[in-house]
Amino acid sequence: MSDELTPAQRTLRAKLGAYASWANTTNRTARTDAARKAAKNRFRVLADPDGVLPPEMVEERAQALEREHYTRMAFLSAKSRQRGSRTDP
């Protein structure tokens, strides 16, 4: 018998680890702070790649880019769910 896990078993093992980790996390906000800052910064860099715009304009553009990104994700998710429901019996 092989010790290799199936993809489904690997997924379950990863979920177990993630649930245990989050169960032992006292301050969830602090744990995710670096990731949130990096995500916000990504949009700032996209808004002003050369670093020449005034900070207010960069923030305005970054917020618009962030809204566009998450709206696009929601749109694609809705399309995907709609396609999935058409193939379900």
MARBA-906691 format. One record per residue: residue number from 1; chain; x, y, z of N, C-alpha, C, CB in turn. Coordinates in Angstrom, 2 decimals, padded with zeros to 5 digits. Glycine has a CB too. Example, Ala and Ser with C-alpha at 12.3 -4.5 7.8 and 13.67 -1.06 7.14 Angstrom:
BEGIN
{num:1&cadena:A&n_X:013.19&n_Y:-005.69&n_Z:007.80&ca_X:012.30&ca_Y:-004.50&ca_Z:007.80&c_X:013.20&c_Y:-003.30&c_Z:007.80&cb_X:011.31&cb_Y:-004.47&cb_Z:009.05}
{num:2&cadena:A&n_X:012.85&n_Y:-002.25&n_Z:007.08&ca_X:013.67&ca_Y:-001.06&ca_Z:007.14&c_X:012.90&c_Y:000.03&c_Z:007.87&cb_X:014.08&cb_Y:-000.60&cb_Z:005.72}
***
This chain:
BEGIN
{num:1&cadena:A&n_X:000.85&n_Y:-001.19&n_Z:000.00&ca_X:000.00&ca_Y:000.00&ca_Z:000.00&c_X:000.89&c_Y:001.24&c_Z:000.00&cb_X:-000.96&cb_Y:000.00&cb_Z:001.23}
{num:2&cadena:A&n_X:000.52&n_Y:002.20&n_Z:-000.81&ca_X:001.32&ca_Y:003.42&ca_Z:-000.96&c_X:000.95&c_Y:004.45&c_Z:000.11&cb_X:001.12&cb_Y:004.02&cb_Z:-002.37}
{num:3&cadena:A&n_X:001.95&n_Y:005.24&n_Z:000.53&ca_X:001.71&ca_Y:006.30&ca_Z:001.51&c_X:001.28&c_Y:007.61&c_Z:000.85&cb_X:002.96&cb_Y:006.54&cb_Z:002.34}
{num:4&cadena:A&n_X:001.22&n_Y:007.61&n_Z:-000.47&ca_X:000.83&ca_Y:008.83&ca_Z:-001.17&c_X:-000.65&c_Y:009.12&c_Z:-000.96&cb_X:001.14&cb_Y:008.71&cb_Z:-002.68}
{num:5&cadena:A&n_X:-000.96&n_Y:010.39&n_Z:-000.83&ca_X:-002.34&ca_Y:010.80&ca_Z:-000.62&c_X:-002.98&c_Y:011.16&c_Z:-001.95&cb_X:-002.42&cb_Y:012.00&cb_Z:000.35}
{num:6&cadena:A&n_X:-004.28&n_Y:010.93&n_Z:-002.03&ca_X:-005.02&ca_Y:011.35&ca_Z:-003.21&c_X:-005.20&c_Y:012.86&c_Z:-003.13&cb_X:-006.42&cb_Y:010.61&cb_Z:-003.31}
{num:7&cadena:A&n_X:-005.56&n_Y:013.51&n_Z:-004.23&ca_X:-005.82&ca_Y:014.95&ca_Z:-004.17&c_X:-006.89&c_Y:015.31&c_Z:-003.13&cb_X:-006.25&cb_Y:015.45&cb_Z:-005.54}
{num:8&cadena:A&n_X:-007.93&n_Y:014.51&n_Z:-003.03&ca_X:-008.99&ca_Y:014.78&ca_Z:-002.04&c_X:-008.44&c_Y:014.68&c_Z:-000.62&cb_X:-010.17&cb_Y:013.81&cb_Z:-002.23}
{num:9&cadena:A&n_X:-007.59&n_Y:013.69&n_Z:-000.38&ca_X:-007.00&ca_Y:013.54&ca_Z:000.95&c_X:-006.06&c_Y:014.70&c_Z:001.27&cb_X:-006.25&cb_Y:012.21&cb_Z:001.05}
{num:10&cadena:A&n_X:-005.30&n_Y:015.15&n_Z:000.29&ca_X:-004.41&ca_Y:016.30&ca_Z:000.51&c_X:-005.22&c_Y:017.54&c_Z:000.84&cb_X:-003.53&cb_Y:016.55&cb_Z:-000.73}
{num:11&cadena:A&n_X:-006.35&n_Y:017.70&n_Z:000.16&ca_X:-007.22&ca_Y:018.84&ca_Z:000.43&c_X:-007.74&c_Y:018.79&c_Z:001.86&cb_X:-008.40&cb_Y:018.87&cb_Z:-000.56}
{num:12&cadena:A&n_X:-008.19&n_Y:017.63&n_Z:002.28&ca_X:-008.69&ca_Y:017.49&ca_Z:003.65&c_X:-007.59&c_Y:017.74&c_Z:004.68&cb_X:-009.29&cb_Y:016.10&cb_Z:003.85}
{num:13&cadena:A&n_X:-006.39&n_Y:017.23&n_Z:004.41&ca_X:-005.28&ca_Y:017.45&ca_Z:005.33&c_X:-004.96&c_Y:018.94&c_Z:005.44&cb_X:-004.03&cb_Y:016.66&cb_Z:004.87}
{num:14&cadena:A&n_X:-004.98&n_Y:019.64&n_Z:004.31&ca_X:-004.71&ca_Y:021.08&ca_Z:004.32&c_X:-005.80&c_Y:021.83&c_Z:005.10&cb_X:-004.63&cb_Y:021.62&cb_Z:002.88}
{num:15&cadena:A&n_X:-007.05&n_Y:021.44&n_Z:004.90&ca_X:-008.15&ca_Y:022.07&ca_Z:005.64&c_X:-008.00&c_Y:021.86&c_Z:007.14&cb_X:-009.50&cb_Y:021.53&cb_Z:005.17}
{num:16&cadena:A&n_X:-007.63&n_Y:020.65&n_Z:007.54&ca_X:-007.43&ca_Y:020.36&ca_Z:008.96&c_X:-006.36&c_Y:021.30&c_Z:009.55&cb_X:-007.02&cb_Y:018.89&cb_Z:009.16}
{num:17&cadena:A&n_X:-005.27&n_Y:021.45&n_Z:008.83&ca_X:-004.20&ca_Y:022.32&ca_Z:009.30&c_X:-004.65&c_Y:023.77&c_Z:009.39&cb_X:-003.00&cb_Y:022.21&cb_Z:008.38}
{num:18&cadena:A&n_X:-005.38&n_Y:024.23&n_Z:008.38&ca_X:-005.86&ca_Y:025.61&ca_Z:008.37&c_X:-006.84&c_Y:025.87&c_Z:009.50&cb_X:-006.50&cb_Y:025.95&cb_Z:007.03}
{num:19&cadena:A&n_X:-007.78&n_Y:024.95&n_Z:009.71&ca_X:-008.75&ca_Y:025.12&ca_Z:010.79&c_X:-008.06&c_Y:025.13&c_Z:012.15&cb_X:-009.80&cb_Y:023.99&cb_Z:010.75}
{num:20&cadena:A&n_X:-007.10&n_Y:024.24&n_Z:012.35&ca_X:-006.37&ca_Y:024.20&ca_Z:013.62&c_X:-005.59&c_Y:025.50&c_Z:013.81&cb_X:-005.42&cb_Y:022.99&cb_Z:013.66}
{num:21&cadena:A&n_X:-004.97&n_Y:025.97&n_Z:012.76&ca_X:-004.20&ca_Y:027.21&ca_Z:012.86&c_X:-005.07&c_Y:028.39&c_Z:013.23&cb_X:-003.48&cb_Y:027.48&cb_Z:011.55}
{num:22&cadena:A&n_X:-006.21&n_Y:028.52&n_Z:012.55&ca_X:-007.11&ca_Y:029.65&ca_Z:012.85&c_X:-007.74&c_Y:029.50&c_Z:014.23&cb_X:-008.20&cb_Y:029.76&cb_Z:011.79}
{num:23&cadena:A&n_X:-007.97&n_Y:028.28&n_Z:014.67&ca_X:-008.54&ca_Y:028.07&ca_Z:016.00&c_X:-007.58&c_Y:028.54&c_Z:017.09&cb_X:-008.88&cb_Y:026.58&cb_Z:016.20}
{num:24&cadena:A&n_X:-006.30&n_Y:028.50&n_Z:016.79&ca_X:-005.28&ca_Y:028.91&ca_Z:017.76&c_X:-004.78&c_Y:030.33&c_Z:017.54&cb_X:-004.11&cb_Y:027.95&cb_Z:017.71}
{num:25&cadena:A&n_X:-005.43&n_Y:031.06&n_Z:016.67&ca_X:-005.03&ca_Y:032.44&ca_Z:016.40&c_X:-005.84&c_Y:033.38&c_Z:017.29&cb_X:-005.22&cb_Y:032.81&cb_Z:014.90}
{num:26&cadena:A&n_X:-005.15&n_Y:034.08&n_Z:018.16&ca_X:-005.81&ca_Y:034.99&ca_Z:019.09&c_X:-006.25&c_Y:036.27&c_Z:018.40&cb_X:-004.88&cb_Y:035.32&cb_Z:020.25}
{num:27&cadena:A&n_X:-005.37&n_Y:036.85&n_Z:017.59&ca_X:-005.66&ca_Y:038.13&ca_Z:016.94&c_X:-005.66&c_Y:037.95&c_Z:015.43&cb_X:-004.64&cb_Y:039.21&cb_Z:017.37}
{num:28&cadena:A&n_X:-006.83&n_Y:037.70&n_Z:014.88&ca_X:-006.94&ca_Y:037.45&ca_Z:013.44&c_X:-006.58&c_Y:038.68&c_Z:012.62&cb_X:-008.35&cb_Y:037.01&cb_Z:013.09}
{num:29&cadena:A&n_X:-006.91&n_Y:039.85&n_Z:013.11&ca_X:-006.60&ca_Y:041.07&ca_Z:012.38&c_X:-005.09&c_Y:041.24&c_Z:012.25&cb_X:-007.22&cb_Y:042.30&cb_Z:013.09}
{num:30&cadena:A&n_X:-004.37&n_Y:041.03&n_Z:013.33&ca_X:-002.92&ca_Y:041.16&ca_Z:013.29&c_X:-002.30&c_Y:040.12&c_Z:012.36&cb_X:-002.33&cb_Y:041.02&cb_Z:014.70}
{num:31&cadena:A&n_X:-002.87&n_Y:038.92&n_Z:012.36&ca_X:-002.32&ca_Y:037.85&ca_Z:011.53&c_X:-002.44&c_Y:038.17&c_Z:010.04&cb_X:-003.02&cb_Y:036.54&cb_Z:011.84}
{num:32&cadena:A&n_X:-003.51&n_Y:038.84&n_Z:009.66&ca_X:-003.74&ca_Y:039.12&ca_Z:008.24&c_X:-003.33&c_Y:040.54&c_Z:007.83&cb_X:-005.19&cb_Y:038.90&cb_Z:007.90}
{num:33&cadena:A&n_X:-002.78&n_Y:041.30&n_Z:008.75&ca_X:-002.44&ca_Y:042.70&ca_Z:008.49&c_X:-001.46&c_Y:042.85&c_Z:007.33&cb_X:-001.85&cb_Y:043.32&cb_Z:009.74}
{num:34&cadena:A&n_X:-000.40&n_Y:042.08&n_Z:007.31&ca_X:000.60&ca_Y:042.20&ca_Z:006.25&c_X:000.00&c_Y:041.91&c_Z:004.88&cb_X:001.78&cb_Y:041.26&cb_Z:006.53}
{num:35&cadena:A&n_X:-000.86&n_Y:040.91&n_Z:004.80&ca_X:-001.48&ca_Y:040.57&ca_Z:003.52&c_X:-002.41&c_Y:041.67&c_Z:003.04&cb_X:-002.26&cb_Y:039.25&cb_Z:003.64}
{num:36&cadena:A&n_X:-003.18&n_Y:042.25&n_Z:003.98&ca_X:-004.08&ca_Y:043.35&ca_Z:003.60&c_X:-003.29&c_Y:044.56&c_Z:003.12&cb_X:-004.98&cb_Y:043.75&cb_Z:004.77}
{num:37&cadena:A&n_X:-002.20&n_Y:044.87&n_Z:003.81&ca_X:-001.37&ca_Y:046.00&ca_Z:003.39&c_X:-000.75&c_Y:045.76&c_Z:002.01&cb_X:-000.26&cb_Y:046.26&cb_Z:004.43}
{num:38&cadena:A&n_X:-000.30&n_Y:044.55&n_Z:001.78&ca_X:000.30&ca_Y:044.22&ca_Z:000.48&c_X:-000.74&c_Y:044.33&c_Z:-000.63&cb_X:000.89&cb_Y:042.80&cb_Z:000.51}
{num:39&cadena:A&n_X:-001.95&n_Y:043.89&n_Z:-000.38&ca_X:-003.01&ca_Y:043.97&ca_Z:-001.39&c_X:-003.32&c_Y:045.43&c_Z:-001.71&cb_X:-004.28&cb_Y:043.24&cb_Z:-000.91}
{num:40&cadena:A&n_X:-003.44&n_Y:046.27&n_Z:-000.68&ca_X:-003.71&ca_Y:047.69&ca_Z:-000.90&c_X:-002.56&c_Y:048.33&c_Z:-001.67&cb_X:-003.92&cb_Y:048.42&cb_Z:000.44}
{num:41&cadena:A&n_X:-001.34&n_Y:047.98&n_Z:-001.31&ca_X:-000.17&ca_Y:048.56&ca_Z:-001.97&c_X:-000.11&c_Y:048.18&c_Z:-003.44&cb_X:001.11&cb_Y:048.12&cb_Z:-001.27}
{num:42&cadena:A&n_X:-000.54&n_Y:046.96&n_Z:-003.75&ca_X:-000.56&ca_Y:046.51&ca_Z:-005.15&c_X:-001.37&c_Y:047.46&c_Z:-006.02&cb_X:-001.14&cb_Y:045.08&cb_Z:-005.26}
{num:43&cadena:A&n_X:-002.53&n_Y:047.90&n_Z:-005.50&ca_X:-003.37&ca_Y:048.81&ca_Z:-006.27&c_X:-002.75&c_Y:050.20&c_Z:-006.35&cb_X:-004.76&cb_Y:048.89&cb_Z:-005.65}
{num:44&cadena:A&n_X:-002.03&n_Y:050.62&n_Z:-005.31&ca_X:-001.34&ca_Y:051.92&ca_Z:-005.35&c_X:-000.26&c_Y:051.92&c_Z:-006.42&cb_X:-000.72&cb_Y:052.25&cb_Z:-003.98}
{num:45&cadena:A&n_X:000.47&n_Y:050.81&n_Z:-006.51&ca_X:001.53&ca_Y:050.70&ca_Z:-007.53&c_X:000.91&c_Y:050.69&c_Z:-008.93&cb_X:002.38&cb_Y:049.41&cb_Z:-007.30}
{num:46&cadena:A&n_X:-000.18&n_Y:049.99&n_Z:-009.09&ca_X:-000.86&ca_Y:049.98&ca_Z:-010.39&c_X:-001.39&c_Y:051.37&c_Z:-010.76&cb_X:-002.03&cb_Y:048.96&cb_Z:-010.38}
{num:47&cadena:A&n_X:-001.83&n_Y:052.12&n_Z:-009.75&ca_X:-002.38&ca_Y:053.45&ca_Z:-009.98&c_X:-001.29&c_Y:054.45&c_Z:-010.36&cb_X:-003.12&cb_Y:053.94&cb_Z:-008.74}
{num:48&cadena:A&n_X:-000.09&n_Y:054.26&n_Z:-009.86&ca_X:001.00&ca_Y:055.20&ca_Z:-010.11&c_X:002.33&c_Y:054.45&c_Z:-010.18&cb_X:001.05&cb_Y:056.30&cb_Z:-009.00}
{num:49&cadena:A&n_X:002.56&n_Y:053.73&n_Z:-011.28&ca_X:003.76&ca_Y:052.90&ca_Z:-011.36&c_X:005.07&c_Y:053.70&c_Z:-011.30&cb_X:003.73&cb_Y:052.10&cb_Z:-012.63}
{num:50&cadena:A&n_X:005.03&n_Y:054.95&n_Z:-011.75&ca_X:006.25&ca_Y:055.77&ca_Z:-011.76&c_X:006.43&c_Y:056.59&c_Z:-010.49&cb_X:006.25&cb_Y:056.69&cb_Z:-012.95}
{num:51&cadena:A&n_X:005.41&n_Y:056.60&n_Z:-009.63&ca_X:005.49&ca_Y:057.34&ca_Z:-008.37&c_X:005.53&c_Y:058.84&c_Z:-008.54&cb_X:006.67&cb_Y:056.90&cb_Z:-007.62}
{num:52&cadena:A&n_X:004.80&n_Y:059.36&n_Z:-009.51&ca_X:004.85&ca_Y:060.80&ca_Z:-009.79&c_X:003.57&c_Y:061.54&c_Z:-009.41&cb_X:005.14&cb_Y:061.02&cb_Z:-011.25}
{num:53&cadena:A&n_X:002.51&n_Y:060.83&n_Z:-009.12&ca_X:001.23&ca_Y:061.49&ca_Z:-008.84&c_X:001.14&c_Y:061.92&c_Z:-007.37&cb_X:000.07&cb_Y:060.55&cb_Z:-009.18}
{num:54&cadena:A&n_X:000.32&n_Y:062.93&n_Z:-007.11&ca_X:000.10&ca_Y:063.33&ca_Z:-005.71&c_X:-000.60&c_Y:062.19&c_Z:-004.95&cb_X:-000.76&cb_Y:064.64&cb_Z:-005.65}
{num:55&cadena:A&n_X:-000.32&n_Y:062.05&n_Z:-003.66&ca_X:-000.87&ca_Y:060.95&ca_Z:-002.85&c_X:-002.40&c_Y:060.86&c_Z:-002.92&cb_X:-000.45&cb_Y:061.11&cb_Z:-001.42}
{num:56&cadena:A&n_X:-003.09&n_Y:061.99&n_Z:-002.94&ca_X:-004.56&ca_Y:061.96&ca_Z:-002.99&c_X:-005.05&c_Y:061.32&c_Z:-004.28&cb_X:-005.14&cb_Y:063.39&cb_Z:-002.86}
{num:57&cadena:A&n_X:-004.38&n_Y:061.65&n_Z:-005.39&ca_X:-004.77&ca_Y:061.09&ca_Z:-006.68&c_X:-004.46&c_Y:059.59&c_Z:-006.73&cb_X:-004.04&cb_Y:061.83&cb_Z:-007.83}
{num:58&cadena:A&n_X:-003.34&n_Y:059.21&n_Z:-006.16&ca_X:-002.97&ca_Y:057.79&ca_Z:-006.12&c_X:-004.02&c_Y:057.00&c_Z:-005.35&cb_X:-001.56&cb_Y:057.60&cb_Z:-005.47}
{num:59&cadena:A&n_X:-004.44&n_Y:057.52&n_Z:-004.19&ca_X:-005.45&ca_Y:056.84&ca_Z:-003.39&c_X:-006.77&c_Y:056.71&c_Z:-004.15&cb_X:-005.68&cb_Y:057.58&cb_Z:-002.08}
{num:60&cadena:A&n_X:-007.16&n_Y:057.79&n_Z:-004.81&ca_X:-008.41&ca_Y:057.79&ca_Z:-005.57&c_X:-008.37&c_Y:056.73&c_Z:-006.66&cb_X:-008.67&cb_Y:059.17&cb_Z:-006.19}
{num:61&cadena:A&n_X:-007.28&n_Y:056.73&n_Z:-007.42&ca_X:-007.14&ca_Y:055.75&ca_Z:-008.51&c_X:-007.02&c_Y:054.33&c_Z:-007.97&cb_X:-005.92&cb_Y:056.09&cb_Z:-009.38}
{num:62&cadena:A&n_X:-006.28&n_Y:054.17&n_Z:-006.88&ca_X:-006.11&ca_Y:052.84&ca_Z:-006.30&c_X:-007.45&c_Y:052.28&c_Z:-005.83&cb_X:-005.13&cb_Y:052.88&cb_Z:-005.12}
{num:63&cadena:A&n_X:-008.27&n_Y:053.11&n_Z:-005.23&ca_X:-009.59&ca_Y:052.66&ca_Z:-004.78&c_X:-010.46&c_Y:052.26&c_Z:-005.97&cb_X:-010.29&cb_Y:053.77&cb_Z:-003.98}
{num:64&cadena:A&n_X:-010.38&n_Y:053.03&n_Z:-007.06&ca_X:-011.15&ca_Y:052.68&ca_Z:-008.26&c_X:-010.66&c_Y:051.35&c_Z:-008.84&cb_X:-011.04&cb_Y:053.80&cb_Z:-009.32}
{num:65&cadena:A&n_X:-009.34&n_Y:051.16&n_Z:-008.87&ca_X:-008.79&ca_Y:049.90&ca_Z:-009.38&c_X:-009.19&c_Y:048.72&c_Z:-008.50&cb_X:-007.27&cb_Y:049.98&cb_Z:-009.48}
{num:66&cadena:A&n_X:-009.21&n_Y:048.94&n_Z:-007.20&ca_X:-009.62&ca_Y:047.87&ca_Z:-006.28&c_X:-011.09&c_Y:047.51&c_Z:-006.49&cb_X:-009.38&cb_Y:048.30&cb_Z:-004.82}
{num:67&cadena:A&n_X:-011.95&n_Y:048.52&n_Z:-006.60&ca_X:-013.38&ca_Y:048.25&ca_Z:-006.85&c_X:-013.56&c_Y:047.52&c_Z:-008.18&cb_X:-014.19&cb_Y:049.58&cb_Z:-006.87}
{num:68&cadena:A&n_X:-012.81&n_Y:047.94&n_Z:-009.19&ca_X:-012.90&ca_Y:047.28&ca_Z:-010.50&c_X:-012.47&c_Y:045.82&c_Z:-010.39&cb_X:-012.01&cb_Y:048.01&cb_Z:-011.55}
{num:69&cadena:A&n_X:-011.39&n_Y:045.56&n_Z:-009.68&ca_X:-010.88&ca_Y:044.20&ca_Z:-009.52&c_X:-011.90&c_Y:043.29&c_Z:-008.86&cb_X:-009.58&cb_Y:044.21&cb_Z:-008.71}
{num:70&cadena:A&n_X:-012.44&n_Y:043.74&n_Z:-007.72&ca_X:-013.38&ca_Y:042.90&ca_Z:-006.99&c_X:-014.72&c_Y:042.77&c_Z:-007.71&cb_X:-013.60&cb_Y:043.44&cb_Z:-005.60}
{num:71&cadena:A&n_X:-015.12&n_Y:043.80&n_Z:-008.44&ca_X:-016.35&ca_Y:043.70&ca_Z:-009.23&c_X:-016.16&c_Y:042.70&c_Z:-010.37&cb_X:-016.74&cb_Y:045.09&cb_Z:-009.79}
{num:72&cadena:A&n_X:-014.99&n_Y:042.74&n_Z:-011.00&ca_X:-014.69&ca_Y:041.77&ca_Z:-012.08&c_X:-014.72&c_Y:040.35&c_Z:-011.52&cb_X:-013.30&cb_Y:042.07&cb_Z:-012.73}
{num:73&cadena:A&n_X:-014.13&n_Y:040.15&n_Z:-010.34&ca_X:-014.14&ca_Y:038.82&ca_Z:-009.74&c_X:-015.57&c_Y:038.36&c_Z:-009.46&cb_X:-013.32&cb_Y:038.81&cb_Z:-008.43}
{num:74&cadena:A&n_X:-016.41&n_Y:039.24&n_Z:-008.96&ca_X:-017.81&ca_Y:038.89&ca_Z:-008.68&c_X:-018.54&c_Y:038.55&c_Z:-009.98&cb_X:-018.52&cb_Y:040.04&cb_Z:-007.96}
{num:75&cadena:A&n_X:-018.28&n_Y:039.33&n_Z:-011.01&ca_X:-018.92&ca_Y:039.08&ca_Z:-012.31&c_X:-018.52&c_Y:037.72&c_Z:-012.86&cb_X:-018.54&cb_Y:040.19&cb_Z:-013.31}
{num:76&cadena:A&n_X:-017.22&n_Y:037.42&n_Z:-012.84&ca_X:-016.76&ca_Y:036.13&ca_Z:-013.35&c_X:-017.28&c_Y:034.97&c_Z:-012.50&cb_X:-015.23&cb_Y:036.11&cb_Z:-013.40}
{num:77&cadena:A&n_X:-017.37&n_Y:035.18&n_Z:-011.22&ca_X:-017.92&ca_Y:034.14&ca_Z:-010.33&c_X:-019.38&c_Y:033.87&c_Z:-010.65&cb_X:-017.77&cb_Y:034.56&cb_Z:-008.86}
{num:78&cadena:A&n_X:-020.14&n_Y:034.94&n_Z:-010.87&ca_X:-021.56&ca_Y:034.77&ca_Z:-011.20&c_X:-021.72&c_Y:034.04&c_Z:-012.53&cb_X:-022.27&cb_Y:036.15&cb_Z:-011.26}
{num:79&cadena:A&n_X:-020.88&n_Y:034.40&n_Z:-013.51&ca_X:-020.93&ca_Y:033.70&ca_Z:-014.80&c_X:-020.61&c_Y:032.23&c_Z:-014.64&cb_X:-019.96&cb_Y:034.34&cb_Z:-015.80}
{num:80&cadena:A&n_X:-019.62&n_Y:031.94&n_Z:-013.83&ca_X:-019.22&ca_Y:030.55&ca_Z:-013.61&c_X:-020.34&c_Y:029.76&c_Z:-012.93&cb_X:-017.94&cb_Y:030.50&cb_Z:-012.77}
{num:81&cadena:A&n_X:-020.97&n_Y:030.36&n_Z:-011.93&ca_X:-022.08&ca_Y:029.68&ca_Z:-011.25&c_X:-023.23&c_Y:029.45&c_Z:-012.22&cb_X:-022.57&cb_Y:030.49&cb_Z:-010.03}
{num:82&cadena:A&n_X:-023.49&n_Y:030.43&n_Z:-013.08&ca_X:-024.57&ca_Y:030.29&ca_Z:-014.04&c_X:-024.28&c_Y:029.14&c_Z:-015.01&cb_X:-024.79&cb_Y:031.61&cb_Z:-014.82}
{num:83&cadena:A&n_X:-023.05&n_Y:029.04&n_Z:-015.48&ca_X:-022.67&ca_Y:027.94&ca_Z:-016.36&c_X:-022.82&c_Y:026.61&c_Z:-015.65&cb_X:-021.23&cb_Y:028.11&cb_Z:-016.87}
{num:84&cadena:A&n_X:-022.42&n_Y:026.57&n_Z:-014.40&ca_X:-022.52&ca_Y:025.34&ca_Z:-013.61&c_X:-023.95&c_Y:024.89&c_Z:-013.41&cb_X:-021.86&cb_Y:025.53&cb_Z:-012.27}
{num:85&cadena:A&n_X:-024.85&n_Y:025.84&n_Z:-013.21&ca_X:-026.25&ca_Y:025.47&ca_Z:-012.98&c_X:-026.91&c_Y:024.95&c_Z:-014.25&cb_X:-027.04&cb_Y:026.66&cb_Z:-012.44}
{num:86&cadena:A&n_X:-026.42&n_Y:025.37&n_Z:-015.40&ca_X:-026.99&ca_Y:024.86&ca_Z:-016.66&c_X:-026.60&c_Y:023.43&c_Z:-016.93&cb_X:-026.56&cb_Y:025.72&cb_Z:-017.82}
{num:87&cadena:A&n_X:-025.45&n_Y:023.00&n_Z:-016.38&ca_X:-024.99&ca_Y:021.63&ca_Z:-016.63&c_X:-025.48&c_Y:020.66&c_Z:-015.57&cb_X:-023.48&cb_Y:021.58&cb_Z:-016.72}
{num:88&cadena:A&n_X:-026.01&n_Y:021.19&n_Z:-014.46&ca_X:-026.53&ca_Y:020.28&ca_Z:-013.42&c_X:-027.83&c_Y:019.64&c_Z:-013.87&cb_X:-026.74&cb_Y:021.04&cb_Z:-012.09}
{num:89&cadena:A&n_X:-028.03&n_Y:018.35&n_Z:-013.55&ca_X:-029.27&ca_Y:017.68&ca_Z:-013.97&c_X:-030.48&c_Y:018.19&c_Z:-013.24&cb_X:-029.15&cb_Y:016.19&cb_Z:-013.77}
***
